[in-house]
Amino acid sequence: MDRINKRFGAVQANKDVTLTVAPATVHGIVGENGAGKSTLMSILYGFYHADSGSISVEGKTAQITGSREAIALGIGMVHQHFMLVEPLSALDNIMLGAEPDWRLQPARAQVRSKLEALMQDTGLQVRLDTPVEELPVGERQRLEILKALYRGARILILDEPTAVLTPQETEALFVTLRHLRSQGTTILLITHKLKEILALCDVVTVMRAGAVVLDCNIADTSIDKLAEAMVGRRVNLGRDASASRARAGEPLLTAEGLRWQDVMGVVRLADVSLTLRAGEIVGIAGVSGNGQSELLEALAGMHVPDQGRLKLGSETFAPGRWLDPARARSLGLAHVPEDRHRCGLVLPFEAWESAVLGHQTLGRFSSAWGWMKQALMRNDTAKMMEQYDVRPRNPQLRSSKFSGGNQQKLVLAREAIVAPKVLLVGQPTRGVDIGAIEFIHGRLRAMRDAGGAVLVVSSELDEILALADRVLVMDRGRIAGELPIEDCTEQALGCLMAGVAPPEIA
């Protein structure tokens, strides 16, 4: 890609970007949210047209006017949010739009035969006859890659491929990508996770404000150098040991004996008890799917457990009369959900509408006759966006138009701006760039230091170790162990996550 330029209104998304990718390599592309990475790859895949510049594929000038041309050139793209039709089977998703025969059954037979050979060759195993809605996230990821390879992709673009994967699923994906590279596939990897860049890539390109600021071999760089190039300054994502903070104080939330099983009869919470105290951050670690999500939703009032008790402030709740989200807000509990798209935002809403969700009936925003004070809401949202560095600072831009990191900051701003006593946060920095991670971590620490209680659920052990004052580990719906941060190591937490007592506390 040679001197690519792309502008959206006043925003210059790509500025004279030149990118050269060698065959059969894994080439990382990193940068903050809004740095222009996804725009550049969308130009390569034909979603956008460059205002100027040229593209050559395998030595020949290419005119890519749409994804059909990109696919014909051997370029495939796997998006951060999967492009799958959930009620259809995995086989039908792969075949959709590329049917080899107008008769459905013969087409399925042809596609199945080719896919079985492809799965054998690549190690990408997918249950072809299972509806996508029944597949776990890791298998959906493999399905997306398989779909691109079925269409003949020799150049594979992956946009944040590990954002929703467990550590085990991430490692399995890396094994697959290394295998594909050894077979001659060229891989372009967009990610915010610098450890993954160092572990997997051969070359890395760093973008900032739409331009390339660093292009080098992996052997010639480090996490600190990449972080500084991305943000334009030194970044601290480790534990801030020098910062003073209040000692843990009175209990603000107590849960006892929470038990819940889903409609299939699987026990998701098994006798879970915990206490959140003023002036502390409690981290919950564990492999995704071990009850962390269900615990957050029960504490936030999003679903009712079968057994147990919850004390919030001066009130106590039991299954017959459980907390609901509106009552939680009135008692000073706020919740940043794990899935910002499903539970945190209404994507077609303008930013100011998403920013007042749950607060729209407050006297400040609602008249005695029930009319919303929209001008005031927009004005408050503009101030909130300034305070929480949400970019662009346009309250009337649709929520869907913001990058993932800025969507996350918008949700966090809405929940934290009212200074809640208790803040529940699920996956605070999933899909978020390194500069936004530092900002969000700082906000969570500030809430703790102001006397609030913060509960953080994260699949990133580095994040737990950087933020928490004490750590609970969940395994198969239970609290497998609790450690003060001084005793926490990746080895100790990993043992508890696997259901094994670490040696030092065995």
KOLLUM-297909 format. One record per residue (C-alpha): residue in one letter; z, x negated, y negated. Coordinates in steps of 0.05 Angstrom, whole numbers, padded with zeros to 5 digits, always signed. Each point is the difference from the previous one (the first is absolute). Example, Ala and Ser with C-alpha at 12.3 -4.5 7.8 and 13.67 -1.06 7.14 Angstrom:
BEGIN
A+00156-00246+00090 S-00013-00027-00069 
***
This chain:
BEGIN
M+00000+00000+00000 D-00024-00033-00064 R+00027+00015-00071 I+00019+00072+00016 N+00021+00043-00059 K+00026+00071+00003 R+00030+00042-00056 F+00033+00069+00003 G+00003+00024-00072 A+00045-00047-00038 V+00023-00036+00063 Q-00037-00062+00023 A+00014+00003+00075 N-00041-00061+00019 K-00018-00058-00047 D-00054-00049+00022 V+00028-00002+00071 T-00033-00049+00047 L+00022+00002+00073 T-00029-00041+00058 V+00023+00016+00070 A-00017-00046+00059 P-00021+00032+00067 A+00052+00009+00055 T+00059-00010-00046 V+00058+00043-00024 H-00003+00000-00076 G+00060+00027-00037 I-00006+00036-00067 V+00066+00009-00037 G+00023+00023-00068 E+00044+00050-00035 N-00015+00074+00000 G-00058+00010-00047 A-00024-00072+00006 G-00069+00023+00023 K+00003-00017+00075 S-00016+00070+00027 T-00052+00011-00054 L-00036-00064+00021 M+00002+00020+00073 S-00023+00070-00017 I-00061-00030-00035 L-00014-00041+00063 Y+00005+00063+00042 G-00043+00042-00046 F+00054+00048-00027 Y-00011-00028-00070 H-00060-00033-00033 A+00011-00063-00040 D-00019+00001-00074 S-00029-00069+00010 G-00003-00056+00051 S-00031-00008+00069 I+00019+00002+00073 S-00028-00041+00057 V+00015+00013+00074 E-00016-00054+00051 G-00044-00036-00050 K-00041+00060-00023 T+00006+00038-00065 A+00028+00070+00015 Q-00009+00065-00038 I+00061+00040+00020 T-00005+00070-00031 G+00046+00035+00049 S+00042-00009+00062 R-00060+00016+00044 E-00035-00063-00026 A+00064-00041+00009 I+00007+00023+00072 A-00073-00017+00013 L+00015-00070-00025 G+00057-00007+00050 I+00057+00013-00050 G+00057+00046+00021 M+00063+00020-00038 V+00068+00025+00024 H+00037+00034-00057 Q+00074-00002-00014 H+00004+00076+00009 F-00037+00014+00064 M-00066+00039-00004 L+00009+00041+00063 V-00006+00074+00018 E+00067+00013+00032 P-00017+00061+00044 L-00059-00037+00032 S+00007-00048+00059 A-00004-00075-00011 L-00069+00001+00034 D-00027+00054-00046 N+00026-00037-00061 I-00038-00062+00020 M-00062+00039+00015 L+00002+00043-00063 G-00060-00015-00043 A-00029-00048+00051 E-00018+00047+00057 P-00053-00031+00046 D-00024+00067+00025 W-00003+00070-00030 R+00029+00027+00065 L+00076-00008-00003 Q+00017-00016+00072 P-00054-00052+00012 A+00019-00031-00067 R+00073-00004+00021 A-00019-00033+00066 Q-00042-00053-00035 V+00053-00015-00052 R+00055-00003+00053 S-00038-00050+00042 K-00012-00045-00061 L+00073+00006-00023 E+00029-00017+00067 A-00040-00065+00000 L+00021-00013-00072 M+00074+00012+00014 Q-00004-00046+00060 D-00033-00054-00042 T+00046+00004-00061 G+00066+00022+00030 L+00002+00060-00047 Q+00027+00053+00047 V-00002+00072-00024 R+00010+00065+00038 L-00069+00030-00013 D+00015+00072+00020 T+00065+00007-00039 P-00002+00037-00067 V+00012-00048-00058 E+00060+00041-00024 E+00036-00019+00065 L-00014-00075-00006 P+00053-00048-00029 V-00017-00038-00062 G-00017-00065+00035 E-00050+00034+00046 R-00032+00034-00060 Q-00009-00068-00031 R-00034-00025+00063 L-00044+00062+00000 E-00023-00014-00071 I-00019-00072+00018 L-00034+00024+00064 K-00040+00051-00041 A-00026-00055-00046 L-00017-00046+00058 Y-00036+00056+00036 R-00045+00006-00061 G-00018-00074+00006 A+00047-00031-00051 R-00003-00076-00001 I+00037-00003-00067 L+00065+00041+00003 I+00038+00018-00064 L+00074+00019+00012 D+00037+00031-00059 E+00076-00008+00009 P-00005+00006+00076 T+00074-00011+00014 A+00029+00045-00055 V+00023+00053+00050 L+00007-00043+00063 T+00063-00022+00035 P+00011-00076+00010 Q-00022+00007+00073 E-00063+00039-00020 T-00015-00052-00054 E+00004-00057+00050 A-00045+00038+00049 L-00050+00011-00056 F+00000-00074-00017 V-00013-00018+00072 T-00061+00047-00002 L-00025-00029-00066 R+00005-00071+00025 H-00039+00021+00062 L-00054+00033-00043 R-00005-00063-00043 S-00010-00042+00063 Q-00057+00047+00019 G-00035-00012-00067 T+00025+00059-00042 T+00013-00016-00073 I+00062+00034-00027 L+00019+00015-00073 L+00074+00015-00004 I+00030+00035-00061 T+00076-00003+00002 H+00062-00008-00043 K+00038-00036+00055 L-00005-00074-00012 K+00032-00019+00066 E-00058+00036+00035 I-00050-00039-00041 L+00030-00066+00022 A+00006+00023+00072 L-00070+00027+00009 C-00050-00024-00052 D-00044-00061-00005 V-00016+00007-00075 V+00033+00041-00055 T-00026+00026-00067 V+00050+00023-00053 M-00020+00051-00053 R+00036+00016-00064 A-00022+00050-00053 G-00068+00008+00032 A-00017-00075+00005 V+00007-00054+00053 V+00055-00048-00019 L+00006-00039+00066 D-00045-00013+00059 C+00023-00050+00052 N+00011-00016+00074 I+00066+00025+00029 A+00020-00072+00016 D+00000-00015-00074 T+00048+00055-00024 S+00068+00032+00010 I+00035+00067-00011 D+00028-00024-00066 K-00068-00024-00026 L-00034+00065+00021 A+00055+00042-00032 E-00004-00038-00065 A-00076+00005-00001 M+00003+00075+00012 V+00050+00015-00055 G-00012-00056-00049 R+00073-00024+00003 R+00053-00020+00050 V+00025+00058+00042 N+00068+00007+00034 L+00001+00046+00060 G+00061-00031+00033 R+00072+00019-00005 D+00028-00006-00070 A+00065-00034+00018 S+00017-00018-00071 A-00001+00071-00027 S+00068+00032-00011 R+00012+00069+00028 A+00056+00050+00008 R+00040-00001+00065 A-00011+00058+00047 G+00044+00057-00024 E+00014+00072+00019 P-00041+00037+00053 L-00055+00041-00033 L-00033+00026+00064 T+00028+00005+00071 A-00037+00024+00061 E+00035+00011+00067 G-00028+00012+00069 L-00071+00020-00020 R-00041+00023+00059 W-00070+00028+00000 Q-00054+00010+00051 D-00072+00019-00014 V-00041+00059+00027 M-00019-00042+00061 G+00073-00010+00017 V+00000-00073-00019 V+00067-00022-00031 R-00018-00033-00067 L+00071-00006-00027 A+00057-00014+00049 D+00071+00002-00030 V-00018-00037-00064 S+00056-00013-00050 L-00002-00040-00064 T+00033-00006-00068 L-00033-00019-00066 R+00047-00028-00053 A-00007-00009-00075 G-00028-00068-00020 E-00036-00019+00065 I-00068+00000+00031 V+00000+00017+00074 G-00062-00020+00039 I-00023+00034+00064 A-00043-00044+00044 G-00036+00018+00064 V-00068+00007+00031 S-00035+00062-00028 G+00012+00062+00041 N+00073-00013+00018 G+00029+00055-00043 Q-00001-00031-00070 S-00048+00053-00028 E+00039+00058+00030 L+00065-00028-00027 L-00028-00005-00071 E-00027+00070+00003 A+00066+00029+00026 L+00040-00035-00055 A-00050+00025-00052 G+00003+00072+00024 M-00071+00002+00026 H+00021+00021+00069 V+00064+00025+00032 P+00032-00038+00058 D+00025+00035+00062 Q+00070-00029-00007 G+00039-00041-00050 R+00030+00002-00069 L-00020-00026-00068 K+00046-00011-00059 L-00033-00010-00068 G+00046-00003-00060 S+00052+00054+00008 E-00042+00044+00046 T-00005-00001+00076 F-00060+00027+00038 A-00009+00020+00073 P-00062+00025+00039 G+00015+00073-00016 R+00001-00017-00075 W-00038-00065-00010 L-00019-00035-00063 D-00067+00018-00030 P-00041-00045-00047 A+00013+00042-00062 R+00076-00001+00013 A-00005-00075+00014 R-00030-00012-00069 S+00056+00040-00033 L+00052-00043+00037 G-00032-00065-00023 L-00041-00019+00061 A-00072-00023-00008 H-00052-00016+00053 V-00061-00045+00000 P-00036+00022+00064 E-00033-00048+00049 D-00068+00034-00007 R-00015+00006-00075 H-00065+00038+00013 R+00030+00052+00048 C+00068+00011-00033 G+00003-00037-00066 L-00060+00022-00040 V-00050+00056-00007 L-00062-00043-00004 P-00045+00048-00039 F+00055+00009-00052 E-00002-00040-00065 A+00052-00054-00004 W+00046+00039-00047 E+00001+00058+00050 S+00020-00046+00058 A+00051-00034-00045 V+00039+00064-00012 L-00001+00029+00071 G+00070+00024+00017 H+00021-00004-00073 Q-00047+00053-00029 T+00054+00053-00004 L+00049-00042-00039 G+00019+00027-00068 R-00033-00059-00033 F-00068+00019+00029 S+00005+00075+00007 S+00009+00054-00053 A+00046+00060+00007 W-00061+00041+00020 G-00021-00049+00054 W-00058-00033-00036 M-00007-00074+00012 K+00001-00046-00061 Q-00062-00039+00020 A-00006-00042-00063 L+00072-00025+00010 M-00014-00013+00074 R-00060-00042-00017 N+00038-00038-00054 D+00058-00015+00048 T-00049-00022+00053 A-00032-00049-00048 K+00068-00031-00015 M+00016-00002+00075 M-00066-00035+00014 E+00016-00051-00054 Q+00070-00012+00028 Y-00024-00007+00072 D-00064-00037-00015 V-00046+00053+00030 R-00072-00019-00014 P-00043+00028-00031 R+00049+00034-00047 N-00038+00066+00000 P+00043+00061+00015 Q-00062+00043+00007 L-00034-00043+00053 R+00000+00033+00069 S+00054-00026+00047 S-00054-00018+00051 K-00033-00048-00049 F+00058-00049-00004 S+00005-00058+00048 G+00052+00003+00056 G+00049-00044-00037 N-00004+00040-00063 Q+00007+00065+00038 Q+00064-00029+00031 K+00027-00020-00068 L-00014+00070-00026 V+00039+00032+00057 L+00057-00050-00008 A+00002+00012-00075 R+00005+00076+00010 E+00058-00007+00048 A+00038-00056-00035 I-00009+00018-00073 V+00055+00052+00005 A+00050-00053+00024 P+00019+00032+00066 K+00065-00018+00035 V-00035-00009+00067 L-00072-00022+00009 L-00034+00004+00068 V-00063-00044+00004 G-00049-00002+00058 Q-00047-00060+00005 P+00007-00017-00075 T-00057-00049-00003 R-00049+00022+00054 G-00070-00017-00023 V+00027-00029-00065 D-00021-00065-00032 I+00046-00059-00009 G+00012+00010-00075 A+00018+00073+00011 I+00046-00020+00058 E+00039-00045-00046 F+00004+00056-00052 I+00023+00054+00050 H+00052-00046+00031 G+00027-00014-00070 R+00007+00075-00014 L+00037+00012+00065 R+00048-00056-00014 A+00011+00027-00071 M+00019+00068+00029 R+00050-00033+00047 D+00029-00042-00056 A+00009+00064-00042 G+00045+00028+00054 G-00050+00040+00041 A-00008-00001+00076 V-00069-00017+00026 L-00024+00009+00071 V-00064-00038+00017 V-00041+00011+00063 S-00052-00054+00009 S-00042-00027+00058 E-00003-00067-00037 L+00059-00044+00020 D-00012-00046-00059 E+00011+00060-00046 I+00064+00020+00035 L+00026-00071-00004 A-00018-00005-00074 L+00032+00066-00021 A+00056+00022+00045 D+00075-00013-00006 R+00009+00024+00072 V-00050+00019+00053 L-00001+00055+00052 V-00050-00007+00058 M-00027+00061+00035 D-00025+00001+00071 R-00021+00063+00038 G+00033+00046-00050 R+00067-00036-00001 I+00034-00050-00046 A-00006-00061+00045 G+00042-00044-00045 E+00024-00015-00070 L+00002-00069-00033 P+00022-00025-00068 I-00057-00035-00034 E+00034-00068+00010 D-00008+00008+00075 C-00072+00025-00002 T-00056-00043+00026 E-00068+00022+00025 Q+00023-00020+00070 A+00064+00041-00003 L-00036+00061-00028 G-00057-00008+00050 C+00050+00001+00058 L+00032+00064-00026 M-00068+00032-00011 A-00016-00015+00073 G+00067+00031+00022 V+00032-00067+00016 A+00063-00027-00031 P-00014-00065-00038 P+00035-00061+00030 E+00048-00009-00058 I+00029+00070+00007 A-00009+00010+00075 
***
